[in-house]
Amino acid sequence: MVTYQRLRQHPSVTSSLIGMSLSAFDKFYAEFETAHEHRLNMLTVTKRRRQRRQRAVGAGRRYRYDLRDRLLMTLFWLRVYMTYEVLGFFYDLDKTNIEDNLKAVLMTLEQMTTFTFDRPDAERSKLRSPEAVMDAFPAVRLVIDAKEQRIQRPKNPKGEDGKTLDRQKPYYSGKKKAHTLKNQVGVCPTGKIDAVSESVPGSTHDLTLLRQTKLVDQLAPEEAAMLDKGYDGLQNDYPDQPLVLPYKARRNHPLTDEQKAFNRFLSKYRIVVEHTLAQMNKFAVVAQVFRHALDSHSRIFRIVAGLVNRRIEVKPLKTYAVV
């Protein structure tokens, strides 16, 4: 099992098992412990029956593992995404006990996870330092892309009139040729995630999702967004907002050599969002087929994005200066 005592004896494997070093985990746990205690103290109703609390926080049966090990258990699950039965085998716990352990920790992790564009405009930092901007596109504040994850094919239940309801079609992605959920991610030029959307059915077009989230509306007039060809047409929505998009060939209008060269040049900068998404894919819970309730996906995705941000702060992504 992955416990703190065992990791102290084998610190070299910590990053592979939970996505951060042992020293980074110690710092993270100090923040988590405070946030978890605060969340519990704010609870006014019981967990299961949602009745008014009669006892103080901490009363009742004790967990088999302390809070530090339960946080490790959750990070290990996010990283590997094994079934509750398999995780229960490792920790000698029943499936329902595993679920209770994870749920409590995930609720705290969700409350700890915030992004720059979740905050009011006045609290957002401007990217103006040489380390924080792109040398060729200094106005770019966000690089926006969408990430899809496969899900188990939804079942089609019967409605009250006896007819079968089509729950599968909205989740079918023509691009992936599978049923998926989609999230929009906005990263700053350093790769740090600044904005994450709610999970939507995979058939939602990237441009439609961006219009729904109105993320571009949150940019200052002088700030630009960098996007890929999937967002072609966004210029018509924001004629006065600086946008950086590659050229797209039209019927009977192929790209010129200059336009192809610009697209290649642009891709060397846009790769930062791909590297960030690759960091997220190291957490199997957002890379494998998602097996849990679809309404829990947004929470899991945000938590993983927050963990990736912590990793990038400690170990920044490789930057590619184009000469």
Secondary structure, DSSP 8 states (H G I E B T S, - for coil): ---HHHHHH-GGGHHHHHSS-HHHHHHHHHHHHHHHHHHHHH--B-TTT--B--S-TT-SS--SS-HHHHHHHHHHHHHH---HHHHHHHHT--HHHHHHHHHHHHHHHHHH---GGGS-GGG-----STTTS-SS-TTEEEEEEEEEEEB------B-TTS-B---SGGGEETTTTEEEEEEEEEE-TTS-EEEE---EETTS-HHHHHHHHTTGGGS-TT-EEE--GGGTTHHHH-TTS-EE-----BTTB---HHHHHHHHHHHHHHHHHHHHHHHHTTSGGGTS-B-S-GGGHHHHHHHHHHHHHHHHHHS--------
